Amino acid sequence: MTTEFPVVTPLEYTCPGHRQSISRAVHLSRMATFYPACRDCVHRDDTHGLARTTIVRLARTQDRVTRNTLFEDEGVRGVHRNELTRRDADRLVSALAWLCWQDRPPGIGGDTRTRSSPVIVVGHDTRPAARDLLAGVLASLVRSGCRALEIGSVSDACFRFAVDHLQADAGVRVTGAGRPVSWIGLDAVAGRGRPVSRGAGLDAWENAADSGHPRPTRQSGHRRSFQVTEAYEATLRRHLLASRPLAICLSAPAGTQSDSLTRLLSPLPWNLVHSAARTGTRQQTVAELTRDTGSDLGITWDHDGDLATFCDETGATLDPLQLFVLLATRILSDHPDRTVVLAASCPDHITTTVRRLGGRPRTVSGSSRASTWQAIADHDAVLGLDENNSTWFGAHTPTQDPLLTVSHLLQTLDRHERPLSELLARNS
């Protein structure tokens, strides 16, 4: 009697987006190296044979795999190379460029073929991954027939200033702000530096990226570099007039904000002390150094250079609402009876304080950066306070700028002989 054994057909694995099948061994090796296509693989749970540490890491990133979109409330974010690659940046920016073309006015005689090409400002933060995506961004804009103005590594505030200053149609900045260092992303702004947020342009960008679109023109665009830092710092310098010496402790990543602050303060009788590394966090280090050296103010910038925290001469961290009230006291004394935009979540005592200081509080509808920006612009407000308790300033164009906060804070200290802690206590 002949025994027949069933023929077992090996399971075939095919990476998403690929046509050629691979063996299970190749499947496991790609899983072990976190191959980008694995995040969409139907066999991603087949991990038997991998090291336990690798399986644990794969499990920790499962939430990233299951995300339906890289678009968040204020931009695009993803893990560099695993979720967001240069190729992805090319595709996403191509959709943004197409939207910019749609907003262009008709050309000669209403002929859309003779429209002038959009001007797009391009910047990036200091993350190592930023330059990788930057290449995809610039390539996409040139292929889409846009005029790309590359301004280099700049802060978020300087980037938005550049879009307004250069009268560009839009801007895109490569940044992972708000996320761990392994992440990267894209932030976009419209004309005058208005943020592109949910409900204010971001949804249209996402839809264009998902649905596809034709090439807006067969003509290639071009790119050129532009130095905007000097013009940006000039707008801050007018707020810095010193009448007495002050000492400031600073901890900031090497780059734009630290360099700008050094240049701004160098002509003034203010001493800037860069903190050295100690045990504990950078914020703790600055607090200790400010207290130990008898400095007037301590400043700690986050690793992206877009957010700052402050401490007084005792090393105590300033609450964002305390800071807002202090700035409002000075600014409303110079600009009485002006509008101050406040988030709906703002505590009642802030509204009462603004009225007491002579301002006209107005609650903003919406919680996005774009809604705060628009409310300040619409009502010609001098100040704003958003959902994150961040202070905005109504200058030529609304801005949320830590360097401008520093400028106003130093002017407040310069006007008074009292230390910062006493000024805060007096306004509480």
TORKOL-4160 file (C-alpha; in steps of 0.2 Angstrom, whole numbers, padded with zeros to 4 digits, m for minus):
428
<pt num="1" X="0000" Y="0000" Z="0000"/>
<pt num="2" X="0007" Y="0017" Z="m0005"/>
<pt num="3" X="0005" Y="0031" Z="0007"/>
<pt num="4" X="0002" Y="0048" Z="m0001"/>
<pt num="5" X="0008" Y="0063" Z="0008"/>
<pt num="6" X="0000" Y="0080" Z="0005"/>
<pt num="7" X="0010" Y="0093" Z="m0005"/>
<pt num="8" X="0012" Y="0108" Z="0006"/>
<pt num="9" X="0014" Y="0124" Z="m0004"/>
<pt num="10" X="0025" Y="0137" Z="0004"/>
<pt num="11" X="0016" Y="0153" Z="0009"/>
<pt num="12" X="0020" Y="0167" Z="m0003"/>
<pt num="13" X="0024" Y="0184" Z="0003"/>
<pt num="14" X="0023" Y="0199" Z="m0008"/>
<pt num="15" X="0028" Y="0217" Z="m0001"/>
<pt num="16" X="0015" Y="0230" Z="m0004"/>
<pt num="17" X="0018" Y="0239" Z="m0020"/>
<pt num="18" X="0029" Y="0225" Z="m0026"/>
<pt num="19" X="0025" Y="0212" Z="m0039"/>
<pt num="20" X="0038" Y="0199" Z="m0036"/>
<pt num="21" X="0035" Y="0186" Z="m0022"/>
<pt num="22" X="0048" Y="0184" Z="m0008"/>
<pt num="23" X="0052" Y="0169" Z="0004"/>
<pt num="24" X="0048" Y="0170" Z="0022"/>
<pt num="25" X="0066" Y="0172" Z="0026"/>
<pt num="26" X="0066" Y="0188" Z="0016"/>
<pt num="27" X="0050" Y="0193" Z="0024"/>
<pt num="28" X="0058" Y="0191" Z="0041"/>
<pt num="29" X="0074" Y="0200" Z="0037"/>
<pt num="30" X="0064" Y="0215" Z="0030"/>
<pt num="31" X="0053" Y="0215" Z="0046"/>
<pt num="32" X="0069" Y="0215" Z="0057"/>
<pt num="33" X="0075" Y="0230" Z="0048"/>
<pt num="34" X="0058" Y="0239" Z="0048"/>
<pt num="35" X="0057" Y="0240" Z="0030"/>
<pt num="36" X="0044" Y="0254" Z="0025"/>
<pt num="37" X="0033" Y="0242" Z="0015"/>
<pt num="38" X="0031" Y="0231" Z="0031"/>
<pt num="39" X="0019" Y="0244" Z="0039"/>
<pt num="40" X="0005" Y="0239" Z="0026"/>
<pt num="41" X="0009" Y="0221" Z="0025"/>
<pt num="42" X="m0005" Y="0208" Z="0028"/>
<pt num="43" X="0008" Y="0196" Z="0035"/>
<pt num="44" X="0016" Y="0209" Z="0047"/>
<pt num="45" X="0010" Y="0199" Z="0062"/>
<pt num="46" X="0020" Y="0184" Z="0056"/>
<pt num="47" X="0035" Y="0187" Z="0067"/>
<pt num="48" X="0040" Y="0169" Z="0073"/>
<pt num="49" X="0058" Y="0167" Z="0072"/>
<pt num="50" X="0063" Y="0185" Z="0075"/>
<pt num="51" X="0072" Y="0191" Z="0091"/>
<pt num="52" X="0061" Y="0195" Z="0106"/>
<pt num="53" X="0068" Y="0213" Z="0106"/>
<pt num="54" X="0063" Y="0215" Z="0088"/>
<pt num="55" X="0046" Y="0209" Z="0091"/>
<pt num="56" X="0044" Y="0221" Z="0106"/>
<pt num="57" X="0049" Y="0235" Z="0095"/>
<pt num="58" X="0037" Y="0230" Z="0081"/>
<pt num="59" X="0023" Y="0230" Z="0094"/>
<pt num="60" X="0027" Y="0247" Z="0100"/>
<pt num="61" X="0026" Y="0254" Z="0083"/>
<pt num="62" X="0010" Y="0246" Z="0079"/>
<pt num="63" X="0000" Y="0262" Z="0082"/>
<pt num="64" X="0010" Y="0270" Z="0069"/>
<pt num="65" X="0006" Y="0256" Z="0056"/>
<pt num="66" X="m0013" Y="0258" Z="0059"/>
<pt num="67" X="m0013" Y="0276" Z="0056"/>
<pt num="68" X="m0024" Y="0280" Z="0042"/>
<pt num="69" X="m0016" Y="0297" Z="0037"/>
<pt num="70" X="0000" Y="0306" Z="0041"/>
<pt num="71" X="m0010" Y="0322" Z="0041"/>
<pt num="72" X="m0013" Y="0329" Z="0059"/>
<pt num="73" X="m0021" Y="0345" Z="0065"/>
<pt num="74" X="m0007" Y="0357" Z="0060"/>
<pt num="75" X="0003" Y="0348" Z="0047"/>
<pt num="76" X="0011" Y="0331" Z="0042"/>
<pt num="77" X="0021" Y="0320" Z="0054"/>
<pt num="78" X="0028" Y="0303" Z="0053"/>
<pt num="79" X="0043" Y="0293" Z="0057"/>
<pt num="80" X="0058" Y="0297" Z="0045"/>
<pt num="81" X="0060" Y="0283" Z="0032"/>
<pt num="82" X="0047" Y="0271" Z="0040"/>
<pt num="83" X="0032" Y="0282" Z="0037"/>
<pt num="84" X="0039" Y="0298" Z="0028"/>
<pt num="85" X="0052" Y="0297" Z="0015"/>
<pt num="86" X="0059" Y="0309" Z="0002"/>
<pt num="87" X="0047" Y="0301" Z="m0011"/>
<pt num="88" X="0032" Y="0304" Z="0001"/>
<pt num="89" X="0038" Y="0322" Z="0003"/>
<pt num="90" X="0038" Y="0324" Z="m0016"/>
<pt num="91" X="0021" Y="0317" Z="m0018"/>
<pt num="92" X="0013" Y="0328" Z="m0004"/>
<pt num="93" X="0021" Y="0344" Z="m0010"/>
<pt num="94" X="0016" Y="0341" Z="m0027"/>
<pt num="95" X="m0002" Y="0341" Z="m0021"/>
<pt num="96" X="0001" Y="0357" Z="m0012"/>
<pt num="97" X="0009" Y="0365" Z="m0028"/>
<pt num="98" X="m0006" Y="0360" Z="m0038"/>
<pt num="99" X="m0018" Y="0369" Z="m0025"/>
<pt num="100" X="m0007" Y="0384" Z="m0027"/>
<pt num="101" X="m0009" Y="0384" Z="m0045"/>
<pt num="102" X="m0028" Y="0383" Z="m0044"/>
<pt num="103" X="m0028" Y="0399" Z="m0034"/>
<pt num="104" X="m0018" Y="0409" Z="m0047"/>
<pt num="105" X="m0027" Y="0422" Z="m0056"/>
<pt num="106" X="m0030" Y="0419" Z="m0075"/>
<pt num="107" X="m0017" Y="0425" Z="m0087"/>
<pt num="108" X="m0018" Y="0436" Z="m0102"/>
<pt num="109" X="m0035" Y="0436" Z="m0109"/>
<pt num="110" X="m0041" Y="0424" Z="m0096"/>
<pt num="111" X="m0029" Y="0410" Z="m0103"/>
<pt num="112" X="m0024" Y="0399" Z="m0089"/>
<pt num="113" X="m0009" Y="0394" Z="m0098"/>
<pt num="114" X="m0001" Y="0411" Z="m0096"/>
<pt num="115" X="m0003" Y="0412" Z="m0078"/>
<pt num="116" X="0012" Y="0417" Z="m0068"/>
<pt num="117" X="0019" Y="0403" Z="m0058"/>
<pt num="118" X="0017" Y="0402" Z="m0038"/>
<pt num="119" X="0031" Y="0408" Z="m0027"/>
<pt num="120" X="0034" Y="0395" Z="m0013"/>
<pt num="121" X="0046" Y="0399" Z="0002"/>
<pt num="122" X="0055" Y="0383" Z="0008"/>
<pt num="123" X="0063" Y="0381" Z="0025"/>
<pt num="124" X="0068" Y="0368" Z="0037"/>
<pt num="125" X="0072" Y="0365" Z="0055"/>
<pt num="126" X="0089" Y="0358" Z="0062"/>
<pt num="127" X="0084" Y="0339" Z="0063"/>
<pt num="128" X="0096" Y="0328" Z="0053"/>
<pt num="129" X="0081" Y="0321" Z="0043"/>
<pt num="130" X="0076" Y="0338" Z="0037"/>
<pt num="131" X="0089" Y="0339" Z="0023"/>
<pt num="132" X="0084" Y="0322" Z="0016"/>
<pt num="133" X="0065" Y="0327" Z="0014"/>
<pt num="134" X="0071" Y="0345" Z="0008"/>
<pt num="135" X="0077" Y="0337" Z="m0008"/>
<pt num="136" X="0061" Y="0329" Z="m0012"/>
<pt num="137" X="0051" Y="0346" Z="m0008"/>
<pt num="138" X="0062" Y="0356" Z="m0019"/>
<pt num="139" X="0062" Y="0343" Z="m0033"/>
<pt num="140" X="0043" Y="0343" Z="m0032"/>
<pt num="141" X="0041" Y="0362" Z="m0033"/>
<pt num="142" X="0052" Y="0364" Z="m0048"/>
<pt num="143" X="0044" Y="0349" Z="m0057"/>
<pt num="144" X="0027" Y="0358" Z="m0054"/>
<pt num="145" X="0033" Y="0374" Z="m0062"/>
<pt num="146" X="0034" Y="0384" Z="m0045"/>
<pt num="147" X="0047" Y="0397" Z="m0040"/>
<pt num="148" X="0055" Y="0390" Z="m0025"/>
<pt num="149" X="0064" Y="0402" Z="m0013"/>
<pt num="150" X="0075" Y="0392" Z="m0001"/>
<pt num="151" X="0079" Y="0401" Z="0015"/>
<pt num="152" X="0088" Y="0387" Z="0024"/>
<pt num="153" X="0087" Y="0382" Z="0042"/>
<pt num="154" X="0075" Y="0394" Z="0051"/>
<pt num="155" X="0063" Y="0395" Z="0066"/>
<pt num="156" X="0045" Y="0393" Z="0063"/>
<pt num="157" X="0042" Y="0411" Z="0066"/>
<pt num="158" X="0056" Y="0417" Z="0054"/>
<pt num="159" X="0049" Y="0405" Z="0041"/>
<pt num="160" X="0031" Y="0413" Z="0042"/>
<pt num="161" X="0039" Y="0430" Z="0042"/>
<pt num="162" X="0048" Y="0426" Z="0026"/>
<pt num="163" X="0032" Y="0421" Z="0017"/>
<pt num="164" X="0025" Y="0438" Z="0022"/>
<pt num="165" X="0041" Y="0448" Z="0019"/>
<pt num="166" X="0044" Y="0440" Z="0001"/>
<pt num="167" X="0025" Y="0441" Z="m0003"/>
<pt num="168" X="0025" Y="0423" Z="m0007"/>
<pt num="169" X="0009" Y="0413" Z="m0012"/>
<pt num="170" X="0013" Y="0400" Z="0001"/>
<pt num="171" X="0027" Y="0391" Z="0011"/>
<pt num="172" X="0032" Y="0374" Z="0016"/>
<pt num="173" X="0044" Y="0370" Z="0030"/>
<pt num="174" X="0052" Y="0353" Z="0034"/>
<pt num="175" X="0050" Y="0350" Z="0052"/>
<pt num="176" X="0046" Y="0337" Z="0066"/>
<pt num="177" X="0042" Y="0350" Z="0079"/>
<pt num="178" X="0032" Y="0343" Z="0093"/>
<pt num="179" X="0038" Y="0325" Z="0090"/>
<pt num="180" X="0053" Y="0314" Z="0095"/>
<pt num="181" X="0069" Y="0317" Z="0086"/>
<pt num="182" X="0066" Y="0301" Z="0074"/>
<pt num="183" X="0051" Y="0310" Z="0067"/>
<pt num="184" X="0050" Y="0322" Z="0053"/>
<pt num="185" X="0036" Y="0331" Z="0044"/>
<pt num="186" X="0029" Y="0346" Z="0034"/>
<pt num="187" X="0021" Y="0362" Z="0039"/>
<pt num="188" X="0012" Y="0373" Z="0026"/>
<pt num="189" X="0007" Y="0391" Z="0027"/>
<pt num="190" X="m0003" Y="0402" Z="0015"/>
<pt num="191" X="0000" Y="0420" Z="0010"/>
<pt num="192" X="0005" Y="0432" Z="0024"/>
<pt num="193" X="0011" Y="0417" Z="0034"/>
<pt num="194" X="m0006" Y="0411" Z="0039"/>
<pt num="195" X="m0005" Y="0393" Z="0046"/>
<pt num="196" X="m0013" Y="0379" Z="0036"/>
<pt num="197" X="m0023" Y="0369" Z="0049"/>
<pt num="198" X="m0038" Y="0358" Z="0050"/>
<pt num="199" X="m0053" Y="0368" Z="0043"/>
<pt num="200" X="m0041" Y="0381" Z="0035"/>
<pt num="201" X="m0033" Y="0373" Z="0020"/>
<pt num="202" X="m0026" Y="0357" Z="0028"/>
<pt num="203" X="m0041" Y="0346" Z="0023"/>
<pt num="204" X="m0040" Y="0352" Z="0005"/>
<pt num="205" X="m0021" Y="0348" Z="0005"/>
<pt num="206" X="m0025" Y="0330" Z="0011"/>
<pt num="207" X="m0039" Y="0327" Z="m0001"/>
<pt num="208" X="m0027" Y="0333" Z="m0016"/>
<pt num="209" X="m0013" Y="0321" Z="m0010"/>
<pt num="210" X="m0025" Y="0306" Z="m0008"/>
<pt num="211" X="m0035" Y="0309" Z="m0024"/>
<pt num="212" X="m0022" Y="0313" Z="m0036"/>
<pt num="213" X="m0021" Y="0327" Z="m0048"/>
<pt num="214" X="m0014" Y="0332" Z="m0065"/>
<pt num="215" X="0003" Y="0341" Z="m0068"/>
<pt num="216" X="m0002" Y="0359" Z="m0067"/>
<pt num="217" X="0010" Y="0365" Z="m0081"/>
<pt num="218" X="0023" Y="0357" Z="m0093"/>
<pt num="219" X="0035" Y="0371" Z="m0089"/>
<pt num="220" X="0048" Y="0367" Z="m0076"/>
<pt num="221" X="0050" Y="0380" Z="m0062"/>
<pt num="222" X="0066" Y="0386" Z="m0054"/>
<pt num="223" X="0074" Y="0387" Z="m0036"/>
<pt num="224" X="0085" Y="0400" Z="m0029"/>
<pt num="225" X="0092" Y="0404" Z="m0011"/>
<pt num="226" X="0087" Y="0419" Z="m0001"/>
<pt num="227" X="0094" Y="0426" Z="0015"/>
<pt num="228" X="0080" Y="0432" Z="0026"/>
<pt num="229" X="0087" Y="0431" Z="0043"/>
<pt num="230" X="0094" Y="0449" Z="0043"/>
<pt num="231" X="0077" Y="0457" Z="0038"/>
<pt num="232" X="0069" Y="0446" Z="0052"/>
<pt num="233" X="0080" Y="0451" Z="0065"/>
<pt num="234" X="0078" Y="0469" Z="0060"/>
<pt num="235" X="0060" Y="0468" Z="0065"/>
<pt num="236" X="0064" Y="0462" Z="0082"/>
<pt num="237" X="0078" Y="0475" Z="0085"/>
<pt num="238" X="0066" Y="0489" Z="0086"/>
<pt num="239" X="0059" Y="0482" Z="0102"/>
<pt num="240" X="0076" Y="0481" Z="0111"/>
<pt num="241" X="0081" Y="0497" Z="0118"/>
<pt num="242" X="0092" Y="0496" Z="0134"/>
<pt num="243" X="0093" Y="0508" Z="0148"/>
<pt num="244" X="0101" Y="0497" Z="0162"/>
<pt num="245" X="0111" Y="0481" Z="0162"/>
<pt num="246" X="0103" Y="0464" Z="0162"/>
<pt num="247" X="0110" Y="0447" Z="0164"/>
<pt num="248" X="0101" Y="0433" Z="0154"/>
<pt num="249" X="0105" Y="0414" Z="0155"/>
<pt num="250" X="0101" Y="0404" Z="0140"/>
<pt num="251" X="0101" Y="0386" Z="0134"/>
<pt num="252" X="0097" Y="0383" Z="0116"/>
<pt num="253" X="0102" Y="0370" Z="0103"/>
<pt num="254" X="0115" Y="0376" Z="0091"/>
<pt num="255" X="0107" Y="0386" Z="0077"/>
<pt num="256" X="0095" Y="0399" Z="0072"/>
<pt num="257" X="0087" Y="0405" Z="0088"/>
<pt num="258" X="0103" Y="0405" Z="0099"/>
<pt num="259" X="0113" Y="0414" Z="0085"/>
<pt num="260" X="0099" Y="0427" Z="0082"/>
<pt num="261" X="0098" Y="0431" Z="0101"/>
<pt num="262" X="0116" Y="0433" Z="0102"/>
<pt num="263" X="0117" Y="0445" Z="0088"/>
<pt num="264" X="0102" Y="0455" Z="0094"/>
<pt num="265" X="0109" Y="0457" Z="0112"/>
<pt num="266" X="0127" Y="0460" Z="0107"/>
<pt num="267" X="0126" Y="0479" Z="0104"/>
<pt num="268" X="0116" Y="0481" Z="0121"/>
<pt num="269" X="0123" Y="0482" Z="0139"/>
<pt num="270" X="0115" Y="0465" Z="0142"/>
<pt num="271" X="0125" Y="0450" Z="0147"/>
<pt num="272" X="0121" Y="0433" Z="0139"/>
<pt num="273" X="0127" Y="0418" Z="0148"/>
<pt num="274" X="0126" Y="0401" Z="0139"/>
<pt num="275" X="0123" Y="0387" Z="0151"/>
<pt num="276" X="0134" Y="0372" Z="0152"/>
<pt num="277" X="0128" Y="0355" Z="0153"/>
<pt num="278" X="0125" Y="0348" Z="0171"/>
<pt num="279" X="0115" Y="0334" Z="0178"/>
<pt num="280" X="0096" Y="0335" Z="0176"/>
<pt num="281" X="0087" Y="0343" Z="0162"/>
<pt num="282" X="0092" Y="0359" Z="0152"/>
<pt num="283" X="0078" Y="0368" Z="0160"/>
<pt num="284" X="0084" Y="0363" Z="0177"/>
<pt num="285" X="0101" Y="0368" Z="0173"/>
<pt num="286" X="0096" Y="0385" Z="0167"/>
<pt num="287" X="0085" Y="0388" Z="0183"/>
<pt num="288" X="0100" Y="0384" Z="0194"/>
<pt num="289" X="0112" Y="0394" Z="0184"/>
<pt num="290" X="0100" Y="0409" Z="0184"/>
<pt num="291" X="0099" Y="0408" Z="0203"/>
<pt num="292" X="0117" Y="0405" Z="0206"/>
<pt num="293" X="0123" Y="0419" Z="0195"/>
<pt num="294" X="0110" Y="0432" Z="0200"/>
<pt num="295" X="0104" Y="0434" Z="0183"/>
<pt num="296" X="0088" Y="0443" Z="0179"/>
<pt num="297" X="0080" Y="0430" Z="0167"/>
<pt num="298" X="0083" Y="0412" Z="0161"/>
<pt num="299" X="0077" Y="0405" Z="0144"/>
<pt num="300" X="0077" Y="0387" Z="0138"/>
<pt num="301" X="0073" Y="0383" Z="0120"/>
<pt num="302" X="0066" Y="0366" Z="0115"/>
<pt num="303" X="0077" Y="0355" Z="0104"/>
<pt num="304" X="0068" Y="0362" Z="0088"/>
<pt num="305" X="0070" Y="0380" Z="0093"/>
<pt num="306" X="0052" Y="0384" Z="0091"/>
<pt num="307" X="0046" Y="0385" Z="0109"/>
<pt num="308" X="0054" Y="0393" Z="0125"/>
<pt num="309" X="0051" Y="0392" Z="0143"/>
<pt num="310" X="0057" Y="0406" Z="0155"/>
<pt num="311" X="0062" Y="0407" Z="0174"/>
<pt num="312" X="0064" Y="0422" Z="0185"/>
<pt num="313" X="0079" Y="0427" Z="0195"/>
<pt num="314" X="0075" Y="0414" Z="0209"/>
<pt num="315" X="0074" Y="0400" Z="0196"/>
<pt num="316" X="0055" Y="0398" Z="0197"/>
<pt num="317" X="0047" Y="0393" Z="0180"/>
<pt num="318" X="0035" Y="0406" Z="0173"/>
<pt num="319" X="0018" Y="0400" Z="0171"/>
<pt num="320" X="0012" Y="0404" Z="0153"/>
<pt num="321" X="m0003" Y="0413" Z="0159"/>
<pt num="322" X="0008" Y="0423" Z="0171"/>
<pt num="323" X="0019" Y="0428" Z="0156"/>
<pt num="324" X="0004" Y="0433" Z="0146"/>
<pt num="325" X="m0003" Y="0444" Z="0159"/>
<pt num="326" X="0014" Y="0452" Z="0162"/>
<pt num="327" X="0016" Y="0456" Z="0143"/>
<pt num="328" X="m0002" Y="0462" Z="0142"/>
<pt num="329" X="0001" Y="0474" Z="0156"/>
<pt num="330" X="0015" Y="0483" Z="0146"/>
<pt num="331" X="0008" Y="0481" Z="0129"/>
<pt num="332" X="m0010" Y="0488" Z="0133"/>
<pt num="333" X="m0002" Y="0502" Z="0143"/>
<pt num="334" X="0006" Y="0508" Z="0126"/>
<pt num="335" X="m0010" Y="0503" Z="0116"/>
<pt num="336" X="m0025" Y="0505" Z="0127"/>
<pt num="337" X="m0043" Y="0500" Z="0121"/>
<pt num="338" X="m0036" Y="0487" Z="0108"/>
<pt num="339" X="m0043" Y="0470" Z="0105"/>
<pt num="340" X="m0035" Y="0455" Z="0114"/>
<pt num="341" X="m0040" Y="0438" Z="0106"/>
<pt num="342" X="m0043" Y="0424" Z="0119"/>
<pt num="343" X="m0046" Y="0405" Z="0116"/>
<pt num="344" X="m0062" Y="0399" Z="0122"/>
<pt num="345" X="m0054" Y="0388" Z="0135"/>
<pt num="346" X="m0046" Y="0404" Z="0143"/>
<pt num="347" X="m0049" Y="0405" Z="0162"/>
<pt num="348" X="m0061" Y="0419" Z="0167"/>
<pt num="349" X="m0049" Y="0429" Z="0177"/>
<pt num="350" X="m0038" Y="0432" Z="0161"/>
<pt num="351" X="m0053" Y="0440" Z="0153"/>
<pt num="352" X="m0056" Y="0450" Z="0168"/>
<pt num="353" X="m0038" Y="0455" Z="0169"/>
<pt num="354" X="m0038" Y="0461" Z="0150"/>
<pt num="355" X="m0053" Y="0472" Z="0154"/>
<pt num="356" X="m0045" Y="0479" Z="0169"/>
<pt num="357" X="m0029" Y="0483" Z="0159"/>
<pt num="358" X="m0040" Y="0493" Z="0146"/>
<pt num="359" X="m0041" Y="0480" Z="0133"/>
<pt num="360" X="m0056" Y="0473" Z="0124"/>
<pt num="361" X="m0056" Y="0454" Z="0125"/>
<pt num="362" X="m0063" Y="0444" Z="0111"/>
<pt num="363" X="m0065" Y="0425" Z="0111"/>
<pt num="364" X="m0059" Y="0416" Z="0096"/>
<pt num="365" X="m0070" Y="0402" Z="0088"/>
<pt num="366" X="m0059" Y="0387" Z="0084"/>
<pt num="367" X="m0044" Y="0380" Z="0092"/>
<pt num="368" X="m0032" Y="0379" Z="0078"/>
<pt num="369" X="m0017" Y="0390" Z="0074"/>
<pt num="370" X="m0025" Y="0396" Z="0059"/>
<pt num="371" X="m0041" Y="0402" Z="0068"/>
<pt num="372" X="m0030" Y="0412" Z="0081"/>
<pt num="373" X="m0021" Y="0420" Z="0067"/>
<pt num="374" X="m0036" Y="0424" Z="0057"/>
<pt num="375" X="m0045" Y="0431" Z="0073"/>
<pt num="376" X="m0030" Y="0443" Z="0077"/>
<pt num="377" X="m0029" Y="0449" Z="0059"/>
<pt num="378" X="m0048" Y="0452" Z="0057"/>
<pt num="379" X="m0049" Y="0462" Z="0073"/>
<pt num="380" X="m0033" Y="0470" Z="0072"/>
<pt num="381" X="m0028" Y="0463" Z="0089"/>
<pt num="382" X="m0012" Y="0468" Z="0098"/>
<pt num="383" X="m0011" Y="0451" Z="0108"/>
<pt num="384" X="m0018" Y="0434" Z="0107"/>
<pt num="385" X="m0019" Y="0418" Z="0119"/>
<pt num="386" X="m0022" Y="0402" Z="0110"/>
<pt num="387" X="m0028" Y="0385" Z="0117"/>
<pt num="388" X="m0010" Y="0380" Z="0122"/>
<pt num="389" X="m0008" Y="0396" Z="0132"/>
<pt num="390" X="0005" Y="0402" Z="0119"/>
<pt num="391" X="0006" Y="0421" Z="0117"/>
<pt num="392" X="0003" Y="0429" Z="0100"/>
<pt num="393" X="0007" Y="0446" Z="0094"/>
<pt num="394" X="m0003" Y="0457" Z="0082"/>
<pt num="395" X="0011" Y="0466" Z="0072"/>
<pt num="396" X="0011" Y="0468" Z="0053"/>
<pt num="397" X="0005" Y="0450" Z="0053"/>
<pt num="398" X="0000" Y="0440" Z="0068"/>
<pt num="399" X="0014" Y="0429" Z="0074"/>
<pt num="400" X="0018" Y="0417" Z="0089"/>
<pt num="401" X="0037" Y="0420" Z="0091"/>
<pt num="402" X="0047" Y="0416" Z="0106"/>
<pt num="403" X="0061" Y="0429" Z="0101"/>
<pt num="404" X="0048" Y="0442" Z="0101"/>
<pt num="405" X="0042" Y="0436" Z="0118"/>
<pt num="406" X="0060" Y="0438" Z="0124"/>
<pt num="407" X="0061" Y="0456" Z="0117"/>
<pt num="408" X="0045" Y="0462" Z="0125"/>
<pt num="409" X="0050" Y="0453" Z="0142"/>
<pt num="410" X="0067" Y="0461" Z="0142"/>
<pt num="411" X="0059" Y="0478" Z="0138"/>
<pt num="412" X="0047" Y="0475" Z="0153"/>
<pt num="413" X="0062" Y="0472" Z="0164"/>
<pt num="414" X="0071" Y="0487" Z="0157"/>
<pt num="415" X="0057" Y="0499" Z="0162"/>
<pt num="416" X="0057" Y="0493" Z="0180"/>
<pt num="417" X="0069" Y="0492" Z="0194"/>
<pt num="418" X="0060" Y="0477" Z="0202"/>
<pt num="419" X="0066" Y="0459" Z="0198"/>
<pt num="420" X="0055" Y="0448" Z="0188"/>
<pt num="421" X="0047" Y="0439" Z="0203"/>
<pt num="422" X="0041" Y="0455" Z="0210"/>
<pt num="423" X="0033" Y="0460" Z="0194"/>
<pt num="424" X="0024" Y="0444" Z="0192"/>
<pt num="425" X="0018" Y="0444" Z="0210"/>
<pt num="426" X="0011" Y="0462" Z="0208"/>
<pt num="427" X="0001" Y="0456" Z="0192"/>
<pt num="428" X="m0006" Y="0440" Z="0200"/>
